[in-house]
């Protein structure tokens, strides 16, 4: 199975353990595909990210609008460019950095668009931004599957509101799922790069999967109690 397929399936499984909102599930899936942009064969995509960031920065600066979004996009591209494969972007520090950067792009982007347009539907606005984000980070083959399913889910499922915290958590889960899955490979991952070159392997991955499963169960305990009370105790 190709790398992007494995990471996407694993992220999808994890997202369904925690989320029911198509926006957060989509962000988890996208997040799982972000760390591998440090790979040499994706350098062209990295250049596109840097160029996009510069265009956004210059455009917003000329229009006298908050231009920090452009700088964050440039920062993302530069991070991928200078990171060796399975080094910084595959460490816990990289996970936190990528989560923060992409979250800020989405949050500041939604705030900026709300301020300069008549779009006041936060759910619709975030859906549009997530779709645009998928063009930036998803493989073409995966994109052809993702976009139709994503838009169908928006029409079929109820419109769930999404908070800024959920944006951060879903991206973190997706990006973190990538390094967890890579820890099962013979090469392992440098979990504390660039501070330390210490590698972790299968045991780390198994431990993280167990911890995530326990957190998911704890997270769903109130829901299980409600179901127990509504359908069993009250018939």
MOLINJO-V245007 format. One record per pair of residues at least 6 apart in sequence whose C-alpha atoms are under 6 Angstrom apart, sorted by the first residue. I is the first residue (numbers start at 1). J is the second residue. Records with the same first field share a line. If there is no record, write none. Layout:
I: J  J
//
This chain:
7: 32  178
8: 29
11: 29  174
12: 29
15: 25
21: 160
24: 170
27: 170  171
28: 170  171  174
29: 174
31: 171  174  175
32: 174  175  178
35: 89
37: 80
38: 80  83  85
39: 85
46: 77
49: 77
50: 74  77
53: 70  73  74
56: 70
57: 67  70
60: 67
61: 67
69: 105
87: 193
88: 94  193  194
90: 179
91: 190  191  192  193
92: 191
99: 171  172
103: 168
114: 120
123: 161
180: 205
183: 189  201  202  205
184: 201  202
188: 200  201
189: 199  200
190: 197  198  199
//
